[in-house]
């Protein structure tokens, strides 16, 4: 069942998460990570967004 529509209003704060299909990695090397961060920084600038926190690593308990 799909989730309901997101309620949008000025000043709203959203939690955004990126994950690959079937929970596979989306970054294969440091160049991928740098490219993603460049895209994120560009979007923040163009869309005048605020990023309060960023976790750039695996979130599954592994450190490799």
SULHU-V401308 format. One record per residue. N is the residue number from 1. PHI is phi in whole degrees, -180 to 180 (* if undefined). Layout:
BEGIN
n & phi
N & PHI
N & PHI
END
This chain:
BEGIN
n & phi
1 & *
2 & -70
3 & -76
4 & -71
5 & -64
6 & -76
7 & -82
8 & -111
9 & -155
10 & -58
11 & 85
12 & -64
13 & -117
14 & -123
15 & -97
16 & -118
17 & -137
18 & -112
19 & -149
20 & -75
21 & -57
22 & 55
23 & 61
24 & -78
25 & -61
26 & -106
27 & -116
28 & -104
29 & -161
30 & -64
31 & -63
32 & -62
33 & -64
34 & -64
35 & -63
36 & -61
37 & -64
38 & -64
39 & -64
40 & -62
41 & -62
42 & -64
43 & -63
44 & -61
45 & -69
46 & -67
47 & -93
48 & 55
49 & -94
50 & -118
51 & -108
52 & -88
53 & -159
54 & -143
55 & -114
56 & -108
57 & -173
58 & -78
59 & -112
60 & -105
61 & 90
62 & -92
63 & -112
64 & -117
END
